Amino acid sequence: MLAEYLIDTNTCIYITKQKPTAVINKFKQLQVGAVVMSAVNYGELYYGSEKSEHPKKAHAALESLIGVIPVLPLSPEVAKQYGHIRAYLEKKGKIIGNNDLWIAAHCLTLNVTLVTNNVKEFQRVPKLRVENWV
């Protein structure tokens, strides 16, 4: 099955914590393989688990998550898309966070919809499809 959605870090956290219900219900409706995460999201989540008061527990939860949601590596095509988006947004004076740029580039390269609770920031990226399951 080809991926349809790439989930942002905040959505990964919702799925791990099993709330809010709307996110969990939508996720459960999808077939295995329809949802992926970027290596960038994985890095953000791993960073969060390193800072956790209970890092072993947080790492275990993250490993469970990536057992269900594959982590996709970045490619040269994603890097080119990143450069294009960053240059465009800088020119327009509408730059977004660096990790968010990489995530947007990954979505556009894969031709998938980004699922995030950070819609306002990502809407600055032309042609990026964004959904908020919350």
GUTIPA-142653 format. One record per residue: x negated, y, z negated of N, C-alpha, C, O, CB in turn; residue in three letters. Coordinates in Angstrom, 1 decimal. Atoms other than C-alpha are relative to their C-alpha. Glycine has a CB too. Layout:
N
   n.px   n.py   n.pz  ca.px  ca.py  ca.pz   c.px   c.py   c.pz   o.px   o.py   o.pz  cb.px  cb.py  cb.pz   r
      X      Y      Z      X      Y      Z      X      Y      Z      X      Y      Z      X      Y      Z ala
...
END
This chain:
134
   n.px   n.py   n.pz  ca.px  ca.py  ca.pz   c.px   c.py   c.pz   o.px   o.py   o.pz  cb.px  cb.py  cb.pz   r
   -0.8   -1.2    0.0    0.0    0.0    0.0   -0.9    1.2    0.0   -1.9    1.3   -0.7    1.0    0.0   -1.2 met
    0.7   -1.3   -0.1   -1.2    3.5    0.9    0.4    0.8   -1.2    1.6    0.8   -1.5    0.1    0.6    1.3 leu
   -0.4   -0.9    1.1   -1.3    6.0   -1.9    0.9    1.1    0.5    0.8    1.6    1.7   -1.3    0.7   -0.6 ala
   -0.9   -1.1   -0.3    1.4    8.6   -1.9   -0.2    1.2   -0.9    0.0    2.4   -0.5    1.5   -0.4   -0.2 glu
    0.2   -1.1    1.0    0.5   10.6   -5.0   -1.4   -0.1   -0.6   -2.0   -1.2   -0.9    1.0   -0.1   -1.1 tyr
    1.2   -0.1    0.8   -2.7   11.7   -6.7    0.4    0.8   -1.3    1.0    1.9   -1.2   -1.2    0.7    0.7 leu
   -0.4   -0.6    1.2   -2.1   12.5  -10.3   -1.1    0.8   -0.7   -2.2    0.4   -0.8    0.6   -1.0   -1.0 ile
    0.9   -0.9    0.7   -3.7   15.4  -12.1   -0.3   -0.5   -1.4    0.4   -1.3   -1.9    0.5    1.5    0.0 asp
    0.4    0.4    1.3   -5.4   15.1  -15.5    1.2    0.0   -1.0    1.4   -0.9   -1.8   -1.1    0.8   -0.5 thr
   -1.1   -0.2    1.0   -2.3   16.4  -17.4    1.0   -1.2    0.2    1.5   -1.7   -0.8    0.7    1.3    0.1 asn
   -1.0    1.1   -0.2   -0.1   13.7  -15.8   -0.6   -1.3   -0.4    0.2   -2.1   -1.0    0.4    0.0    1.5 thr
    0.6    1.2    0.5   -2.6   11.0  -16.6    0.2   -0.1   -1.5    0.5   -1.2   -2.0   -1.5    0.0    0.3 cys
   -0.2   -0.1    1.4   -2.4   12.1  -20.2    1.4   -0.4   -0.4    1.7   -1.1   -1.4   -0.4    1.3   -0.6 ile
   -1.4    0.3    0.2    1.4   12.0  -20.1    0.2   -1.5    0.1    0.9   -2.1   -0.7    0.9    0.7    0.9 tyr
   -0.2    1.4   -0.2    1.3    8.4  -18.8   -0.7   -0.8   -1.1   -0.1   -1.8   -1.6   -0.6   -0.4    1.4 ile
    0.7    0.7    1.1   -1.2    7.3  -21.4    0.8    0.1   -1.3    0.9   -0.9   -2.0   -1.4    0.6   -0.2 thr
   -0.8   -0.2    1.2    0.9    8.8  -24.2    1.5   -0.5    0.1    2.2   -0.4   -0.9    0.0    1.5   -0.4 lys
   -1.3    0.4   -0.3    4.1    7.5  -22.6    1.1    1.0   -0.3    2.2    0.7   -0.7    0.3   -1.3   -0.9 gln
   -1.0   -1.0    0.1    5.9   10.8  -22.8   -0.6    1.3    0.8   -1.8    1.4    0.8    0.3    0.4   -1.5 lys
   -1.4    0.0    0.1    7.6   12.9  -21.6    0.7   -1.1    0.9    0.1   -1.6    1.8    0.6    1.3    0.5 pro
   -0.7    1.1   -0.6   10.2   10.4  -20.5    0.2    0.1    1.5    0.1   -0.9    2.3    1.4   -0.2   -0.6 thr
   -0.2   -0.3   -1.4   10.8   12.0  -17.1   -1.2   -0.5    0.8   -1.1   -1.0    1.9    0.3    1.5    0.3 ala
    1.2    0.4   -0.7    7.2   11.4  -16.1   -0.1   -1.6    0.0   -0.4   -2.1    1.1   -1.3    0.6   -0.7 val
    0.1    1.4    0.1    7.2    7.8  -17.3    1.1   -0.7    0.9    0.7   -1.7    1.6    0.2   -0.5   -1.4 ile
   -1.0    0.6   -0.8   10.5    7.0  -15.5   -0.4    0.1    1.5   -0.2   -0.8    2.2    1.4    0.8   -0.2 asn
    0.4   -0.1   -1.4    9.2    8.4  -12.2   -1.1   -0.9    0.3   -1.1   -1.6    1.4   -0.4    1.5    0.3 lys
    1.2    0.9   -0.2    5.9    6.5  -12.5    0.5   -1.4    0.1   -0.1   -2.1    1.0   -1.0    0.2   -1.2 phe
   -0.4    1.4    0.0    7.7    3.2  -13.2    0.8   -0.3    1.3    0.9   -1.5    1.6    0.9   -0.2   -1.2 lys
   -0.7    0.2   -1.3    9.8    3.7  -10.0   -0.8   -0.3    1.2   -0.4   -0.9    2.2    0.9    1.1    0.3 gln
    0.9    0.1   -1.1    6.8    3.6   -7.8   -0.7   -1.3    0.1   -0.9   -2.0   -1.0   -1.1    1.1   -0.1 leu
    0.7    1.2   -0.2    5.1    0.6   -6.3   -1.5    0.1   -0.5   -2.1    1.2   -0.4    0.1   -0.5    1.4 gln
    1.4    0.0    0.3    1.6   -0.4   -7.4   -0.8    0.4    1.2   -0.5    0.0    2.3   -0.5   -1.5   -0.5 val
    0.8   -0.6   -1.1   -0.9    1.5   -5.4    0.5    1.3    0.6   -0.2    2.0    1.3   -0.1   -1.0    1.1 gly
   -0.5   -1.3   -0.5    1.3    4.5   -4.7   -0.6    1.1   -0.7   -0.6    2.3   -0.2    1.5    0.0   -0.2 ala
    0.6   -1.1    0.8   -0.5    6.5   -7.4   -1.5   -0.3   -0.2   -1.9   -1.4   -0.6    0.8    0.1   -1.4 val
    1.4    0.1    0.2   -4.2    7.1   -7.6   -0.5    1.3   -0.8    0.3    2.2   -1.0   -0.8   -0.1    1.4 val
    0.6   -1.2    0.6   -6.5    9.5   -9.4   -1.4    0.2    0.6   -2.0   -0.7    1.2   -0.2   -0.1   -1.6 met
    1.3   -0.3   -0.5   -9.6   11.3   -8.3   -1.1   -0.3   -1.0   -0.8   -0.3   -2.2    0.0    1.5    0.4 ser
    1.1    0.1    0.9  -13.0   10.7   -9.7   -0.2    1.2   -0.9   -0.7    1.2   -2.0   -1.3   -0.3    0.8 ala
    0.1   -1.2    0.7  -12.8   14.3  -10.8    0.9   -0.1   -1.3    0.5    0.3   -2.4    0.4    1.2    0.8 val
   -0.9    0.2    1.1   -9.8   13.5  -13.0   -0.5   -1.0   -1.0   -0.5   -0.8   -2.2    1.4   -0.5    0.5 asn
    0.6    1.0    0.9  -11.5   10.5  -14.4   -1.1    0.6   -0.8   -1.2    0.3   -2.0   -0.6   -1.2    0.9 tyr
    1.1   -0.7    0.7  -14.5   12.7  -15.3    0.6    0.9   -1.1    0.1    0.9   -2.3   -0.8    0.8    0.9 gly
   -0.6   -0.8    1.0  -12.2   15.1  -17.1    0.6   -0.8   -1.2    0.4   -0.5   -2.3    1.2    0.9    0.6 glu
   -0.6    0.9    1.1  -10.4   12.3  -19.0   -1.1   -0.7   -0.8   -1.0   -0.8   -2.0    0.8   -1.1    0.7 leu
    1.1    0.6    0.7  -13.7   10.7  -19.9   -0.7    1.0   -1.0   -1.0    0.7   -2.1   -1.1   -0.6    0.9 tyr
    0.5   -1.1    0.8  -15.0   14.0  -21.2    0.9    0.2   -1.3    0.5    0.3   -2.4    0.0    1.3    0.8 tyr
   -1.0   -0.1    1.1  -11.8   14.3  -23.3   -0.1   -1.2   -1.0    0.0   -1.0   -2.2    1.4    0.0    0.5 gly
    0.2    1.1    0.9  -12.3   10.8  -24.7   -1.3    0.0   -0.8   -1.3   -0.4   -2.0    0.1   -1.4    0.8 ser
    1.3   -0.2    0.7  -15.9   11.6  -25.6    0.2    1.0   -1.2   -0.5    0.8   -2.2   -1.1    0.5    0.9 glu
   -0.2   -1.0    1.1  -14.7   14.6  -27.7    1.1   -0.4   -1.0    1.2    0.2   -2.0    0.5    1.3    0.7 lys
   -1.0    0.5    0.9  -11.9   12.6  -29.3   -0.5   -0.3   -1.4   -1.6   -0.7   -1.6    0.7   -1.2    0.6 ser
    0.3    0.4    1.4  -11.8   12.0  -33.1   -0.2   -1.5    0.0   -0.8   -2.0   -0.9    1.1    0.4   -0.9 glu
    0.1    1.5   -0.1  -11.5    8.3  -32.1   -0.4   -0.4    1.4    0.4   -0.9    2.2    1.4   -0.6   -0.4 his
    0.5    0.2   -1.4  -13.7    7.9  -29.0    0.2   -1.5    0.5    0.6   -1.7    1.7   -1.4    0.4    0.1 pro
   -0.2    1.4   -0.5  -13.5    4.1  -28.9    1.5   -0.3    0.4    1.7   -0.9    1.4   -0.4   -1.0   -1.1 lys
   -1.4    0.2   -0.3   -9.7    4.1  -29.0    0.3    0.8    1.3    1.1    0.3    2.2    0.9    0.5   -1.1 lys
   -0.3   -0.8   -1.2   -9.6    6.9  -26.3   -0.6   -0.6    1.2    0.0   -0.6    2.3   -0.6    1.4   -0.2 ala
    0.7    0.7   -1.1  -12.1    5.0  -24.1    0.9   -1.2    0.4    1.0   -1.5    1.6   -1.4   -0.4   -0.3 his
   -0.8    1.2   -0.3   -9.9    1.9  -24.4    1.3    0.4    0.8    1.7   -0.3    1.7    0.3   -0.8   -1.3 ala
   -1.2   -0.5   -0.7   -6.8    3.8  -23.4   -0.3    0.4    1.4    0.5    0.1    2.3    0.6    1.2   -0.8 ala
    0.4   -0.4   -1.4   -8.6    5.3  -20.4   -0.3   -1.2    0.9    0.1   -1.3    2.0   -1.3    0.9   -0.1 leu
    0.3    1.3   -0.8   -9.8    1.8  -19.3    1.3   -0.7    0.4    1.4   -1.2    1.5   -0.9   -0.9   -0.8 glu
   -1.3    0.6   -0.3   -6.2    0.6  -19.5    0.7    0.8    1.1    1.3    0.2    2.0    0.9    0.0   -1.3 ser
   -0.6   -0.8   -1.0   -5.1    3.5  -17.4   -0.5   -0.3    1.4    0.2   -0.4    2.3   -0.1    1.5   -0.4 leu
    0.6    0.3   -1.4   -7.6    2.9  -14.6    0.2   -1.4    0.4   -0.1   -1.7    1.6   -1.5    0.4   -0.1 ile
   -0.4    1.3   -0.4   -6.5   -0.7  -14.6    1.3    0.0    0.8    1.6   -0.9    1.6    0.2   -0.9   -1.2 gly
   -1.3   -0.2   -0.7   -3.1    0.6  -13.3   -0.1    1.0    1.1    0.6    0.9    2.1    1.0    0.3   -1.1 val
    0.1   -1.1   -0.9   -4.1    3.7  -11.5   -1.5    0.1    0.5   -2.4    0.5   -0.2    0.4    1.4   -0.6 ile
    1.4    0.1   -0.6   -7.2    3.3   -9.2   -0.6    1.4    0.0    0.0    2.4    0.2    0.0   -0.6    1.3 pro
    0.8   -1.3   -0.1   -9.9    6.0   -9.3   -0.7    0.0    1.3   -1.4   -1.0    1.7   -1.1    0.0   -1.2 val
    0.6   -0.1   -1.3  -11.0    7.1   -5.9   -1.2    0.9    0.0   -1.1    2.0   -0.5    1.1    0.5    1.1 leu
    1.2   -0.8   -0.1  -14.5    8.4   -5.1    0.2    1.1    0.9    1.1    1.1    1.8   -1.2   -0.9    0.4 pro
    0.0   -1.1   -0.9  -15.2   11.6   -3.4   -0.8   -0.4    1.2   -1.7   -1.3    1.2   -0.6    1.3   -0.7 leu
    0.6    0.3   -1.2  -16.3   11.5    0.2   -0.6    1.3    0.7   -0.3    2.4    0.2    0.9   -0.7    1.0 ser
    0.5   -1.2   -0.7  -18.2   13.9    2.6    1.2    0.8    0.6    1.1    2.0    0.6   -0.9   -0.4    1.1 pro
   -1.2   -0.7   -0.5  -14.7   14.7    4.1    0.6    0.9   -1.1    1.0    2.0   -0.9    1.0   -1.0    0.5 glu
   -0.6   -0.8    1.2  -13.5   15.8    0.6   -0.9    1.2   -0.2   -0.4    2.3   -0.5    0.1   -0.9   -1.3 val
    1.0   -1.1    0.2  -16.7   17.9    0.2    0.2    1.1    1.0    0.2    2.3    0.7   -1.4   -0.5    0.1 ala
   -0.2   -1.0   -1.0  -16.0   19.7    3.5    1.3    0.7   -0.3    1.4    2.0   -0.2    0.1   -0.7    1.4 lys
   -1.3   -0.6    0.3  -12.4   20.3    2.5   -0.1    1.0   -1.2    0.5    2.0   -1.2    1.1   -1.1   -0.3 gln
    0.3   -0.9    1.1  -13.6   21.7   -0.8   -0.6    1.3    0.4   -0.1    2.4    0.0   -0.9   -0.7   -1.0 tyr
    0.7   -1.3   -0.4  -15.9   24.2    0.9    1.0    0.9    0.8    0.9    2.1    0.6   -1.1   -0.4    0.9 gly
   -0.9   -0.7   -0.7  -13.1   25.2    3.2    1.0    0.7   -0.9    1.3    1.9   -0.8    0.8   -0.9    1.0 his
   -1.0   -0.6    1.0  -10.5   25.8    0.4   -0.7    1.1   -0.8   -0.1    2.1   -1.0    0.6   -1.1   -0.9 ile
    0.6   -1.0    0.9  -13.0   27.6   -1.8   -0.3    1.3    0.7    0.0    2.3    0.2   -1.3   -0.6   -0.6 arg
    0.3   -1.2   -0.8  -14.1   30.0    0.9    1.3    0.7    0.3    1.3    2.0    0.2   -0.7   -0.4    1.3 ala
   -1.3   -0.7   -0.3  -10.5   30.7    1.9    0.6    0.7   -1.3    1.0    1.9   -1.2    1.0   -1.1    0.5 tyr
   -0.6   -0.6    1.2   -9.3   31.3   -1.7   -0.9    1.2   -0.5   -0.3    2.2   -1.0    0.1   -1.0   -1.1 leu
    0.8   -1.1    0.4  -12.3   33.5   -2.5    0.2    1.2    0.9    0.3    2.3    0.4   -1.5   -0.4    0.1 glu
   -0.3   -1.1   -0.9  -11.6   35.6    0.6    1.3    0.7   -0.4    1.4    1.9   -0.2    0.0   -0.6    1.4 lys
   -1.3   -0.5    0.4   -8.0   36.0   -0.6    0.0    0.5   -1.4    1.0    1.2   -1.8    1.0   -1.1    0.2 lys
    0.0   -0.5    1.3   -9.1   36.8   -4.1    0.9   -0.9   -0.9    1.4   -0.3   -1.9    0.4    1.4   -0.1 gly
   -1.0    0.9    0.7   -7.0   33.8   -5.4   -0.7   -1.3   -0.5   -0.1   -2.4   -0.4    1.2   -0.3    0.8 lys
    0.8    1.2    0.3   -9.7   31.4   -6.6    0.6   -0.8   -1.2    1.3   -0.2   -2.1   -1.4    0.4   -0.4 ile
   -0.4    0.8    1.1   -8.8   28.5   -8.9   -1.2   -0.7   -0.6   -2.3   -0.6   -0.1    1.1   -1.1    0.5 ile
    1.1    0.7    0.7  -10.9   26.4  -11.3   -0.7   -1.0    0.9   -0.1   -1.6    1.8    0.6   -0.8   -1.2 gly
    0.8    0.8   -0.8  -13.7   24.4   -9.8    0.5   -1.5    0.1    0.6   -2.0    1.2   -1.4    0.0   -0.5 asn
   -0.5    1.3    0.0  -12.4   21.0  -10.8    1.4   -0.1    0.8    1.6   -1.0    1.5    0.2   -0.6   -1.4 asn
   -1.3   -0.1   -0.7   -8.9   22.0   -9.5   -0.3    0.1    1.6    0.5   -0.5    2.3    0.8    1.1   -0.4 asp
    0.4   -0.1   -1.5  -10.6   22.9   -6.1   -0.3   -1.4    0.5    0.2   -1.8    1.6   -1.2    0.9    0.2 leu
    0.4    1.3   -0.4  -12.1   19.4   -5.9    1.3   -0.9    0.1    1.4   -1.7    1.0   -1.0   -0.6   -1.0 trp
   -1.2    0.8    0.0   -8.7   17.8   -6.8    0.9    0.3    1.2    1.4   -0.6    1.8    0.7    0.1   -1.3 ile
   -0.8   -0.4   -1.2   -6.9   19.8   -4.2   -0.6   -0.5    1.3    0.1   -1.0    2.2    0.1    1.6    0.0 ala
    0.7    0.5   -1.2   -9.5   18.9   -1.6    0.2   -1.5    0.2    0.4   -1.9    1.3   -1.5    0.4   -0.1 ala
   -0.1    1.4    0.0   -9.2   15.3   -2.5    1.5   -0.4    0.6    1.6   -1.3    1.4   -0.2   -0.7   -1.3 his
   -1.4    0.2   -0.5   -5.4   15.4   -2.0    0.2    0.3    1.5    0.8   -0.5    2.2    1.0    0.9   -0.8 cys
   -0.1   -0.4   -1.4   -5.6   17.2    1.3   -0.7   -1.0    0.9   -0.1   -1.3    2.0   -0.5    1.4    0.2 leu
    0.7    0.9   -0.8   -8.1   14.8    2.6    0.7   -1.3    0.1    0.7   -2.0    1.2   -1.4   -0.3   -0.6 thr
   -0.8    1.2    0.0   -6.0   11.8    1.6    1.4    0.1    0.5    2.1   -0.9    0.8    0.0   -0.6   -1.4 leu
   -1.4   -0.3   -0.4   -2.8   13.5    2.7    1.0   -0.6   -0.9    2.0   -1.3   -0.6    0.2   -0.6    1.5 asn
   -0.9    0.4    1.1   -1.1   12.8   -0.6    0.5    1.2   -0.7    0.0    2.3   -0.6   -0.7   -1.0   -1.0 val
   -0.6   -1.0    0.8    1.1   14.8   -2.9   -0.7    0.0   -1.4   -0.9   -1.0   -2.0    1.5   -0.2   -0.2 thr
    0.5   -0.2    1.3   -0.5   16.2   -6.1    1.1    0.0   -1.0    2.1    0.8   -0.9   -0.9    1.2   -0.1 leu
   -0.9    0.0    1.1    1.4   15.5   -9.3   -0.7    0.7   -1.2   -1.6    0.2   -1.7    0.6   -1.4   -0.4 val
    0.7   -0.8    1.1    0.6   18.2  -12.0    1.1    0.8   -0.7    2.2    1.1   -0.2   -1.0    0.9    0.6 thr
   -0.8   -0.9    0.8    2.1   20.3  -14.7   -0.6    1.4    0.2   -0.2    2.3   -0.6    0.2   -0.4   -1.5 asn
    0.7   -1.3   -0.3   -0.2   23.1  -13.4    0.3    0.5    1.4   -0.6    0.8    2.2   -1.5   -0.2   -0.2 asn
   -0.5   -0.3   -1.4    1.9   24.0  -10.3   -0.5    1.4    0.4   -0.9    1.6    1.5    1.5   -0.1    0.0 val
    0.3   -1.4   -0.4    1.2   27.7  -10.4   -1.4    0.2    0.6   -1.5    0.8    1.6    0.1    0.9   -1.3 lys
    1.3   -0.1   -0.5   -2.5   27.4   -9.9   -0.2   -0.7    1.3   -0.7   -0.2    2.3   -1.0   -0.6   -1.0 glu
    0.1    0.8   -1.3   -2.3   24.7   -7.2    0.8    0.5    1.1    0.4    0.2    2.3    0.3   -1.5   -0.3 phe
   -0.8   -0.5   -1.1    0.3   26.5   -5.2   -0.7    1.0    0.8   -0.3    1.4    1.9    1.3    0.7   -0.6 gln
    0.8   -0.9   -0.8   -2.4   28.9   -4.1   -0.7   -0.7    1.2   -1.2    0.0    2.1   -1.1    0.6   -0.9 arg
    0.7    0.8   -1.1   -3.9   26.1   -1.9    1.0   -0.3    1.1    2.0   -1.0    1.0   -0.6   -1.3   -0.6 val
   -0.9    0.2   -1.2   -2.3   26.2    1.6    0.1   -1.5    0.3   -0.9   -2.2    0.3   -0.5    0.8    1.2 pro
   -0.3    1.3   -0.5   -0.7   23.0    2.8   -0.1   -1.1   -1.0    0.1   -2.3   -0.7   -0.9   -0.4    1.1 lys
    0.0    1.0    1.0   -1.1   21.2   -0.5    1.4   -0.2   -0.5    2.1    0.7   -1.0   -1.0    0.5   -1.2 leu
   -1.3    0.4    0.5    2.0   19.3   -1.5   -0.1   -0.2   -1.5   -1.0   -1.0   -2.0    0.6   -1.2    0.7 arg
    0.1    0.1    1.5    2.6   19.6   -5.3    1.4   -0.3   -0.5    2.4    0.2   -0.1   -0.5    1.4   -0.6 val
   -1.2    0.3    0.7    5.2   18.0   -7.5   -0.3    0.1   -1.5   -1.4   -0.2   -2.0    0.6   -1.4    0.4 glu
    0.1    0.0    1.5    5.8   18.4  -11.3    1.1   -1.0   -0.5    2.3   -0.7   -0.3    0.2    1.4   -0.6 asn
   -0.9    1.0    0.5    7.4   15.3  -12.8    0.6    0.3   -1.4    1.5   -0.4   -1.8   -0.6   -1.4    0.0 trp
   -0.5   -0.4    1.3    8.0   17.0  -16.1    1.3    0.6    0.1    1.9    1.0   -0.9   -1.0    0.9   -0.8 val
END
